[in-house]
Amino acid sequence: MILAVLNQKGGVGKTTLAVHLATGLALQGARVLLVDADPQGSARDWAAARVQAPLFPVIGLDRPTLHREVATLAADYQHVVIDGPPRATDLTRSAILAADLVLIPVQPSPYDIWACAEIVTLLKEASVFKENLKAVFAVNRKIVNTAIGREVADALATYALPVLQSTLAQRVAFAEVAALGSTVLEAAPHSPAAQELTALLHELVEIATS
C-alpha cells in the first residue's frame, strides 16, 4: 500500500498522522518507508529527534517527480507512507499520482471543511489517470462532546468522498511524544490516543485492500 496523507491546509496534523500510521504498520511487522514530501521537513525533524532505534527509514523526497521515484522505492517495502506538502502544488499532484490511497485529515471547523475543495478537485483530476485511486477523509483533532465535532462528517458529505468512522481527538499526548521522535503507540500503547490510532489504521487497511 502506498498511502499519502494530504491536505493543502496547514495545521491539520498530517505529519502526526503519517508518523503514527507508519509506526502502526511497522509494529505489525511490515517493512515500511516514510517519505517526507513536505519541504519543511517535519517528518525528518521527528526522525532526527528520535532516541529509540528507528522502526523504519525516513527519506526526504519533496520533488514533483515523486510519483516516479516512489514507484521504484516501493518495491523494497510492503507499505509506503507519504507525508504531503502544506499547499496544493505540483508536488501534491505528484503525491496523489504516487498513492493507492489518499488520506485527507480534516479538523472539525467550517474553515477546514471549506478548504478541502482544492484537494478534492486535484483528486478528481488525478482519477482520470488512476481509475483505482481511493481517497477518504479522517476527522482529526476532534474536541470531544462538541456539536461541531459531531456534525463534521455530515458537512464533509458534500464532497462525495467517504469519511472514516474512526476519529482522533485533540490530545496533548501527540505533541508530547513528537518532541522525542516517538509515538503514542510506543509510549502509551493502551491509551485512548493509541486505541483511536489503531482503529483508524485498521479501517484504512481494510479500505486499501478491498
Summary of the structure (lengths in Angstrom):
residues: 210
radius of gyration: 15.7
end to end distance: 11.7
largest distance: 45.1
contacts: 696
relative contact order: 0.18
helix: 49%
strand: 15%
